[in-house]
């Protein structure tokens, strides 16, 4: 991590209006995420985590406040987003899906071919390059989404529970693959998860959100050395304390939202 701020969010609030009612999704969010930092957002369902990512992806507009993503190379897109599902384009092959963002940017064919081949291999998709999404498992489709996001070489990666729908075995494999690619690229990542184990495995820092209206109420710095494995996370006494702290936070927020 360089220590320079890559994502800056200042006093950001998002209100949704419907007929005669209003719902505050995000309330006065102010955070700074450093260049190369891997940050996980953890909070109860409905607290506005996805809304925050959609704002950073320029898919939603804030009601008040502001955000900024520090630019890098002029040819590099500001962000790529990896969704929980529906991230692949069904009428394109695996190879065409991974190359899609590069082709949209009209990069030279040699660059597209080289970068696509590299990330197909890094994610274990090179043998399946000619297949279509309907021929792939859920885990393989998420590999395609991750390969496309990294191949597009964005300034930041926004990841909305990309492994939530997968079985435990596939989840562990993809978590390790994600960390391996991230350790090479050092992309700035903002990652939403409901899994405490996943946050402890992946993050440099965990931001805890309250129930709606969503606020950042606490943050936890994870100092466990990398490379990490789930076995190391679960065996570490400090990680066990953090696990219980986050679990207690989620339980309290869910209970409060029901009162």
Backbone torsions as a table, in degrees:
resi	resn	phi	psi	omega
1	UNK	NA	137.8	-176.3
2	UNK	-84.8	-20.6	-176.1
3	UNK	89.5	-7.9	176.6
4	UNK	-85.5	141.9	-179.1
5	UNK	-72.3	128.7	177.6
6	UNK	-102.1	-38.1	177.1
7	UNK	-122.4	123.9	177.8
8	UNK	-122.4	124.8	179.1
9	UNK	-123.2	126.6	-175.1
10	UNK	-124.9	116.4	171.4
11	UNK	49.0	44.7	-174.9
12	UNK	-85.9	128.5	177.4
13	UNK	-129.5	139.8	176.4
14	UNK	-128.3	124.1	179.2
15	UNK	-119.8	131.0	174.9
16	UNK	-102.1	134.7	-179.8
17	UNK	-112.4	135.4	177.5
18	UNK	-143.4	114.1	-176.4
19	UNK	52.5	-114.4	-177.2
20	UNK	-103.0	14.7	-177.9
21	UNK	-119.1	161.6	176.1
22	UNK	-137.9	143.3	178.8
23	UNK	-128.8	123.8	178.7
24	UNK	-86.3	112.2	-179.9
25	UNK	-84.3	-44.1	-179.1
26	UNK	-128.9	136.6	-174.7
27	UNK	-126.1	103.8	170.4
28	UNK	56.3	55.6	179.6
29	UNK	-82.1	126.3	174.3
30	UNK	-135.4	112.8	178.4
31	UNK	-144.6	158.5	174.3
32	UNK	-131.3	131.4	-179.7
33	UNK	-119.9	126.7	-174.9
34	UNK	-75.4	156.7	175.2
35	UNK	-59.9	125.0	179.6
36	UNK	85.0	2.2	-177.7
37	UNK	-84.3	141.9	175.4
38	UNK	-105.7	109.7	-175.3
39	UNK	-117.1	132.1	176.3
40	UNK	-106.2	135.7	173.3
41	UNK	-100.3	123.8	-179.4
42	UNK	-127.3	131.2	178.4
43	UNK	-171.7	168.1	-179.2
44	UNK	-66.2	159.5	178.7
45	UNK	-57.7	138.6	177.2
46	UNK	83.1	11.0	-175.6
47	UNK	-87.9	-1.1	176.1
48	UNK	101.4	10.8	-178.1
49	UNK	-60.5	-50.0	-179.1
50	UNK	-65.9	-37.0	177.5
51	UNK	-59.1	-41.0	178.7
52	UNK	-62.7	-44.4	178.2
53	UNK	-63.5	-40.0	-179.6
54	UNK	-64.9	-33.6	175.9
55	UNK	-66.6	-45.2	179.5
56	UNK	-65.5	-27.9	177.9
57	UNK	-84.8	1.7	-179.9
58	UNK	65.8	29.5	175.6
59	UNK	-98.2	-14.6	174.5
60	UNK	-136.0	157.6	176.2
61	UNK	-110.2	138.8	175.7
62	UNK	-68.5	151.8	175.6
63	UNK	-76.3	-45.3	173.5
64	UNK	-141.7	167.3	-179.2
65	UNK	86.5	-174.4	-174.9
66	UNK	-150.3	165.5	173.3
67	UNK	-146.7	157.8	178.4
68	UNK	-146.8	140.9	172.9
69	UNK	-114.2	119.6	-176.6
70	UNK	-64.9	126.1	-179.0
71	UNK	-73.0	156.5	175.1
72	UNK	-123.2	-116.7	176.4
73	UNK	-67.5	140.4	-178.5
74	UNK	-63.2	-28.2	-177.7
75	UNK	-84.7	-4.6	-174.3
76	UNK	-97.3	132.0	176.6
77	UNK	-67.1	154.1	-178.0
78	UNK	-68.4	-41.7	-175.9
79	UNK	-149.9	156.5	166.7
80	UNK	-129.9	145.7	-178.0
81	UNK	-119.9	134.6	175.7
82	UNK	-111.6	119.5	-176.8
83	UNK	-91.0	168.1	178.1
84	UNK	-65.2	-40.5	-179.8
85	UNK	-145.9	177.2	173.4
86	UNK	59.6	27.3	-177.1
87	UNK	-86.8	-14.7	-176.5
88	UNK	-100.5	154.5	179.6
89	UNK	-95.2	114.7	-167.0
90	UNK	-64.7	-27.6	-176.4
91	UNK	-91.0	3.4	176.1
92	UNK	-108.2	148.3	175.6
93	UNK	-70.5	171.2	176.5
94	UNK	-55.4	-49.0	-179.3
95	UNK	-61.2	-43.1	-179.3
96	UNK	-67.2	-34.9	175.9
97	UNK	-63.0	-47.0	-178.1
98	UNK	-64.8	-34.7	-177.6
99	UNK	-83.9	-6.5	-168.4
100	UNK	-57.2	-51.0	-178.3
101	UNK	-63.2	-36.7	179.5
102	UNK	-66.5	-40.4	178.5
103	UNK	-67.6	-37.6	178.5
104	UNK	-62.9	-29.6	178.2
105	UNK	-85.1	-2.0	176.3
106	UNK	57.7	43.6	176.3
107	UNK	-75.3	161.4	178.2
108	UNK	-57.6	145.3	-177.3
109	UNK	-58.1	-35.8	-179.0
110	UNK	-66.5	-37.8	178.2
111	UNK	-67.5	-44.4	179.1
112	UNK	-59.9	-46.0	-178.3
113	UNK	-63.8	-45.4	-177.6
114	UNK	-65.5	-47.1	-176.2
115	UNK	-70.1	-39.0	177.8
116	UNK	-62.9	-46.3	-179.9
117	UNK	-62.0	-39.1	-178.4
118	UNK	-62.7	-47.9	-176.4
119	UNK	-79.3	-24.0	170.0
120	UNK	-61.7	-43.2	-179.5
121	UNK	-70.1	-41.7	-178.4
122	UNK	-61.7	-30.8	-178.4
123	UNK	-101.5	8.8	177.6
124	UNK	71.1	25.1	-176.6
125	UNK	-103.8	-1.6	-173.5
126	UNK	-60.4	-31.8	179.8
127	UNK	-78.1	-11.0	-176.1
128	UNK	-116.2	17.4	-172.0
129	UNK	-59.0	-31.1	-175.2
130	UNK	-91.0	-3.1	-178.8
131	UNK	-80.6	159.9	175.9
132	UNK	-101.8	156.9	-177.3
133	UNK	-52.2	-34.1	-179.1
134	UNK	-64.3	-17.5	179.7
135	UNK	-94.0	4.3	-174.9
136	UNK	-111.2	153.9	171.9
137	UNK	-77.2	170.9	177.6
138	UNK	-59.7	-41.8	179.7
139	UNK	-64.3	-39.1	179.1
140	UNK	-67.2	-38.1	178.0
141	UNK	-62.6	-39.1	178.5
142	UNK	-68.6	-32.1	173.5
143	UNK	-59.8	-41.6	179.3
144	UNK	-61.9	-45.2	-179.6
145	UNK	-61.6	-42.1	-179.5
146	UNK	-68.6	-43.0	179.1
147	UNK	-61.2	-42.9	-179.7
148	UNK	-63.9	-42.1	-178.6
149	UNK	-62.9	-46.1	179.6
150	UNK	-70.5	-38.2	179.9
151	UNK	-61.3	-33.7	-178.8
152	UNK	-71.0	-12.8	173.5
153	UNK	55.6	54.8	-179.0
154	UNK	-78.7	167.3	174.1
155	UNK	-68.1	-41.6	178.5
156	UNK	-134.1	154.4	174.7
157	UNK	-113.0	129.3	177.0
158	UNK	-111.5	120.6	-172.9
159	UNK	-126.0	117.1	-174.3
160	UNK	-104.0	89.9	179.2
161	UNK	46.6	53.8	-173.1
162	UNK	-65.5	-20.0	-176.0
163	UNK	-110.4	6.5	-171.4
164	UNK	-62.3	-32.9	-174.7
165	UNK	-89.0	0.6	-174.5
166	UNK	-92.4	157.0	173.4
167	UNK	-71.4	164.4	-172.9
168	UNK	-58.3	-42.0	-177.2
169	UNK	-63.5	-48.6	178.4
170	UNK	-63.7	-36.4	-179.9
171	UNK	-62.4	-46.6	180.0
172	UNK	-61.7	-42.5	-179.1
173	UNK	-62.7	-46.0	-177.3
174	UNK	-71.5	-33.5	175.0
175	UNK	-59.8	-45.4	-179.9
176	UNK	-65.7	-40.1	178.3
177	UNK	-65.1	-41.5	178.0
178	UNK	-60.1	-46.0	179.9
179	UNK	-64.1	-36.8	179.8
180	UNK	-64.5	-43.8	179.3
181	UNK	-69.3	-42.5	179.8
182	UNK	-61.8	-37.7	-178.5
183	UNK	-64.5	-26.2	176.8
184	UNK	-81.9	-42.3	-172.4
185	UNK	-90.4	-27.5	-176.7
186	UNK	52.4	42.6	173.6
187	UNK	-67.7	150.7	170.9
188	UNK	-78.0	124.5	-174.8
189	UNK	-124.9	131.8	168.1
190	UNK	-115.7	117.6	-165.6
191	UNK	-125.5	121.7	176.6
192	UNK	-90.5	135.1	175.3
193	UNK	-151.1	150.5	170.1
194	UNK	-98.7	-7.8	-176.1
195	UNK	-91.3	118.9	179.0
196	UNK	-66.1	-42.9	177.7
197	UNK	-56.7	-44.4	-178.5
198	UNK	-63.3	-43.0	178.8
199	UNK	-62.1	-43.4	-179.6
200	UNK	-66.6	-33.4	179.2
201	UNK	-71.5	-42.4	-169.3
202	UNK	-90.2	-35.4	-160.3
203	UNK	-86.1	147.6	160.2
204	UNK	-80.3	-33.5	-177.4
205	UNK	-149.1	139.9	178.8
206	UNK	-113.0	126.6	176.2
207	UNK	-102.6	125.0	-179.3
208	UNK	-97.9	130.1	-179.3
209	UNK	-108.8	149.5	176.5
210	UNK	-82.1	169.2	170.8
211	UNK	-65.5	163.1	-177.5
212	UNK	-56.1	135.8	1.2
213	UNK	-73.2	133.5	-172.9
214	UNK	-67.5	126.4	174.0
215	UNK	-131.2	154.4	170.7
216	UNK	-84.4	113.8	-173.4
217	UNK	-107.7	-14.4	179.2
218	UNK	-165.5	160.1	173.5
219	UNK	-141.3	148.6	-177.3
220	UNK	-127.3	123.2	175.0
221	UNK	-86.5	128.5	-178.5
222	UNK	-101.9	113.7	-175.1
223	UNK	-100.7	0.4	179.9
224	UNK	-58.3	124.7	-175.2
225	UNK	-59.3	151.0	172.8
226	UNK	-101.6	153.4	1.4
227	UNK	-73.9	144.5	-179.4
228	UNK	-107.0	156.0	168.6
229	UNK	-129.0	162.3	177.9
230	UNK	-63.1	-32.3	178.7
231	UNK	-63.3	-42.4	178.3
232	UNK	-65.7	-41.0	179.9
233	UNK	-61.0	-47.3	-175.1
234	UNK	-73.6	-20.6	-179.4
235	UNK	-91.4	-10.0	-174.9
236	UNK	-86.6	125.3	-177.2
237	UNK	-60.2	-39.9	179.8
238	UNK	-65.2	-38.8	177.8
239	UNK	-64.8	-34.0	177.8
240	UNK	-64.8	-38.6	177.5
241	UNK	-65.8	-43.9	178.6
242	UNK	-63.1	-39.7	179.4
243	UNK	-57.4	-48.0	-178.6
244	UNK	-67.5	-35.9	178.2
245	UNK	-63.8	-44.9	-179.5
246	UNK	-68.9	-41.3	179.3
247	UNK	-61.1	-43.3	178.4
248	UNK	-62.3	-42.7	178.4
249	UNK	-58.0	-48.0	-178.2
250	UNK	-63.8	-42.5	179.3
251	UNK	-61.2	-43.4	-179.2
252	UNK	-66.1	-40.6	-179.3
253	UNK	-68.1	-40.5	177.9
254	UNK	-63.9	-43.5	178.9
255	UNK	-62.1	-43.0	-179.4
256	UNK	-64.0	-37.9	-178.7
257	UNK	-68.0	-18.5	-179.3
258	UNK	-91.3	-14.8	-178.4
259	UNK	-78.1	NA	NA
